Amino acid sequence: MKKLTFLACLLCSLQLAAQSPEFDARQYETEAHLRFLASDELQGRRTGAPGNLIAARYLVEQLKSYGVKPLPNAPDYYQQFPLETVTPPASAALNIGKTAYEHRKDFMMMAGNAANAKTTAIFAGHGWVDAASGHDDYKALDVKGKVVFVITGLPDDSSPMAAFNSIPAKRKLAQERGAVALIELYRLNFPWQFALNYFGKPSTRLAEKSDEVKSTIPYGWLKEKGNDPIATLVKGSAQKAVFSSSGGSSERMYVPNVVGVIEGTDPELKKEYILISAHFDHVGTGKDGGAPFTPEDSIFNGARDNAMGTTALLLTARALAMKPSKRSVILLACNGEEMGLLGSRYYSDNPLVPLKNVVFNLNADGAGYNDMRYISAVGYGRTGTDEMVSAAAAAFNLDVIPNPVPEQGLFDRSDNVSFAAKGVPALCLSPGVTGFDEELSRYYHQTADEADAVDMEYLLRYCQSFAYLARMIADEVERPQWAPGDKYEEAGKKLYQQ
């Protein structure tokens, strides 16, 4: 007799459970989604890996079964987008004046062609040029043939999102001006050792458009020591430099977002859209995960992060497909979130419905939970939706934790920020978190984050509150708005031409 597949076993279990007088279809459907998405067979759903593609197919088939329709530019429910996996240079050397820097200790090169030069090191601010505002860090600077040092991020935005998103443009600007290499002074709010461990190995990013000139300039990060030649360099004094790099390599692949639409019922409001999002990828297996593992368990199943959020998206799709809301609803399952919000960034740059017609983004994501009395509202107080958030929680005997662990900057670390940065009012509804404590750390990006460790009754209530909130916002005549003074308010005014 052939061994039953995991899915076959799951279906058999569902049929048997349905015969029980205590059977609760809502509870079991919720649990079934989570158990499949977080199963060992999907091998941690790493973007582009077979398990990730199986998860995408599962989501497509679920949306089809609910009656969710495809969008014209994604007739098969897939929005394919290009990624580039970059292997960093194996070796590099840097001397500024009489100071030698050790590769993968004091600095690290992350991409670019091989290079070898005795030249000059020069500082160029943030390495940024913006014609609209007149900002030009290269004005009056001759960087041809030189190693250019710049600060991570943008002149008006030092967030990690701004730092990562600006890298391609900064490389292009330096390359166009003839620089030998571009090295950013690492000033992000993450430990330097973490950066070395994470970015010192092959990494994946959105690929440049095929019709664009590919950036080949060597690129890396350097950690300042405070009493080295970098301090003098930043003050405007150029330094002698010797630089070499063995060069990196890259490989392109295409991966899918999953997207569908439910048409609204109101003749006017259906022209507006609520975007419901959740990422379905996770970090994979073994060394890909970046956390301890054993020969007995090397799979980072990602039950909490983010099979819970993906399950919430599926149950919301089912509820709204059965009884559509006044506004139309886009369901977007994002890929590549764990690699830097790649899928949501691609969608926000290449939307299948114009973003000016999208009035809100409700995102489901989280690092897990440590208090089942609550749900967490990341973005609470910013979009005029607070009363609806509280009502959605209370309907399922939950309270709200507004903006938990603010020092972690959670709003700008999940897919909602890809749309907020474009001006779309956004909120991330997460499981209940009171702090990054031992309970949370036990599962966050760990092999222990499996379906058996999730409280299924709490999962259902979280999903129900999420779906109820989505319906309330989609039915509310008044559109959500950024609060006055919010960092994304100006982007919203520009998007909606207010």
C-alpha positions, -999 to 999 in steps of 0.1 A, spaced: 0 0 0 14 34 -10 22 59 18 -5 86 21 6 121 14 3 148 41 -26 164 22 -44 131 18 -41 124 55 -54 159 62 -85 154 41 -91 120 57 -89 136 91 -113 163 81 -139 137 69 -136 117 102 -138 149 123 -169 160 104 -187 129 117 -182 141 153 -211 158 171 -187 183 184 -174 192 149 -169 230 144 -163 237 107 -148 271 113 -124 258 139 -113 229 117 -109 249 85 -87 273 104 -66 246 118 -64 228 85 -50 258 67 -24 264 94 -13 228 96 -8 226 59 11 258 55 33 251 85 39 214 76 73 199 74 65 190 38 66 226 28 102 229 42 98 264 57 83 280 25 116 298 16 109 321 -14 114 303 -47 119 269 -31 95 240 -40 76 243 -7 71 280 -13 56 273 -47 34 246 -33 21 271 -7 13 296 -35 -6 269 -55 -25 260 -23 -35 297 -19 -46 299 -55 -68 269 -53 -84 281 -20 -92 315 -36 -107 297 -66 -129 275 -44 -142 306 -26 -152 323 -58 -125 350 -56 -119 363 -91 -85 368 -108 -74 403 -119 -70 411 -156 -32 413 -154 -30 382 -133 -55 358 -149 -40 327 -132 -39 346 -98 -1 349 -100 19 381 -102 53 368 -111 83 391 -102 120 388 -108 145 383 -80 183 383 -81 203 361 -57 236 377 -51 267 359 -38 290 384 -21 328 386 -29 348 359 -11 377 383 -4 384 420 -3 409 444 12 407 481 22 434 505 35 426 541 42 458 560 50 478 538 73 447 519 87 439 485 74 404 471 76 397 434 77 370 420 54 340 405 71 351 420 104 355 457 100 338 459 66 321 436 41 316 438 4 282 426 -7 281 428 -45 298 440 -76 325 432 -101 362 425 -92 383 456 -86 418 466 -77 429 502 -72 453 525 -55 432 556 -53 415 582 -31 387 577 -5 361 605 -6 329 612 14 297 621 -4 270 626 23 242 601 17 253 596 -19 219 609 -30 206 631 -58 170 644 -60 163 667 -89 129 676 -76 142 691 -43 175 702 -57 194 679 -33 228 667 -48 254 651 -26 278 649 -56 276 686 -64 312 699 -68 326 665 -61 349 646 -85 345 609 -76 358 594 -108 382 565 -100 377 569 -63 362 549 -35 331 567 -23 319 565 13 283 575 21 258 573 50 231 545 49 196 557 43 184 590 28 189 626 39 154 628 54 149 591 63 173 569 82 149 540 86 160 504 75 134 505 48 148 537 33 184 523 36 176 490 18 153 506 -9 178 532 -18 208 509 -24 201 503 -62 197 540 -69 228 549 -48 249 523 -67 237 537 -100 245 573 -90 280 564 -80 286 542 -110 274 569 -134 299 593 -119 328 568 -124 334 557 -88 356 526 -82 334 514 -53 306 525 -31 308 518 7 281 528 31 289 537 67 267 513 86 244 533 109 213 510 110 197 501 143 208 464 141 240 450 157 270 449 133 276 412 140 240 405 129 246 424 97 278 404 91 261 371 97 230 379 76 244 398 47 277 382 45 261 352 28 241 350 -5 211 373 -4 181 379 -26 167 412 -38 144 425 -65 161 423 -98 168 454 -118 146 459 -149 160 441 -179 162 474 -199 182 492 -172 219 493 -170 230 468 -144 249 481 -114 283 464 -114 301 488 -90 315 470 -59 292 478 -30 295 472 8 292 484 44 318 496 69 314 499 106 329 531 120 352 529 150 351 566 160 388 572 161 399 560 126 404 579 93 367 577 86 360 605 110 385 627 91 369 616 58 334 625 70 347 660 78 356 665 41 393 656 40 400 630 13 423 602 22 447 578 2 431 544 -2 439 510 -15 409 488 -24 404 454 -39 376 429 -42 373 394 -58 339 403 -71 305 386 -65 280 367 -87 243 368 -93 215 345 -105 179 356 -115 147 338 -108 109 345 -109 86 339 -80 49 346 -75 27 368 -54 -9 355 -52 -36 380 -59 -74 380 -65 -104 403 -62 -139 404 -48 -162 430 -64 -181 453 -41 -219 457 -40 -223 494 -38 -225 511 -72 -201 539 -62 -180 524 -34 -171 494 -54 -148 516 -75 -127 519 -43 -106 490 -30 -95 476 4 -62 457 0 -59 428 24 -24 414 26 -3 388 44 30 372 35 31 334 30 69 329 27 92 320 56 130 314 60 133 278 49 156 251 65 189 247 82 214 275 78 190 295 56 171 303 88 199 320 106 190 304 140 201 272 158 188 239 144 196 202 150 198 171 128 165 160 142 147 193 133 161 217 108 128 231 94 117 266 102 80 259 98 68 295 104 34 287 120 32 320 138 52 340 112 32 339 91 10 309 85 -13 325 111 -16 357 91 -20 338 58 -48 318 74 -65 350 85 -63 362 49 -79 330 36 -107 331 61 -113 368 53 -114 359 16 -140 332 22 -162 354 44 -162 383 20 -167 361 -11 -198 346 6 -212 380 14 -193 408 -4 -188 442 12 -197 476 -3 -162 483 -14 -142 459 -36 -115 439 -19 -81 428 -32 -65 398 -16 -27 398 -18 -6 370 -5 29 384 -6 61 365 -13 96 374 -2 87 393 29 115 376 49 140 387 23 131 424 27 94 429 19 102 421 -18 68 409 -29 48 439 -15 75 463 -27 71 449 -62 33 450 -61 33 486 -48 56 496 -77 35 475 -102 0 475 -88 -27 455 -107 -53 482 -96 -41 518 -95 -31 526 -59 -51 559 -61 -82 536 -60 -70 517 -30 -82 535 2 -67 512 28 -43 483 34 -50 458 62 -21 435 68 -18 403 88 16 396 102 34 391 135 63 376 153 40 354 174 20 360 206 26 359 243 -9 370 256 -40 354 242 -63 381 258 -52 405 231 -46 413 195 -20 439 186 -27 469 163 5 482 147 -4 516 133 -31 523 159 -40 560 162 -27 568 126 -56 562 102 -89 569 120 -98 532 123 -93 528 160 -130 524 170 -134 497 144 -102 479 155 -115 479 191 -150 467 180 -135 439 159 -115 427 189 -143 430 214 -166 410 192 -144 380 199 -136 387 235 -102 403 228 -87 436 238 -63 457 218 -26 464 224 -19 496 205 15 497 188 34 471 209 72 473 215 75 507 197 113 505 200 112 477 174 97 499 147 73 471 137 51 492 114 81 498 91 91 461 91 61 444 75 44 446 41 20 474 51 49 499 49 53 492 12 18 507 7 21 533 34 52 547 17 31 552 -14 4 571 6 -21 543 13 -34 544 49 -23 511 65 -26 490 96 -11 457 106 -32 435 129 -11 410 147 -15 385 175 -12 397 211 23 409 220 32 426 252 70 426 246 98 406 230 102 382 260 113 346 264 78 333 253 81 352 220 118 344 214 111 306 219 93 305 186 102 336 165 122 323 135 129 291 154 125 255 145 100 252 174 75 274 155 52 245 145 15 241 142 13 219 173 26 249 194 -2 272 183 -34 276 203 -61 269 177 -89 284 196 -70 317 198 -60 314 162 -97 313 152 -105 344 173 -76 363 158 -87 354 123 -123 363 131 -114 397 144 -92 403 114 -120 394 90 -146 414 109 -123 445 108 -118 440 71 -155 440 65 -162 471 87 -136 491 69 -148 479 35 -184 489 44 -176 522 60 -186 551 38 -160 575 52 -125 567 39 -96 562 63 -71 591 64 -36 595 77 -36 615 110 -23 650 107 14 651 109 19 614 102 51 606 84 31 592 55 5 620 54 22 639 25 26 608 5 -12 602 9 -20 638 -2 1 632 -33 -14 599 -41 -50 610 -37 -44 645 -50 -58 661 -19 
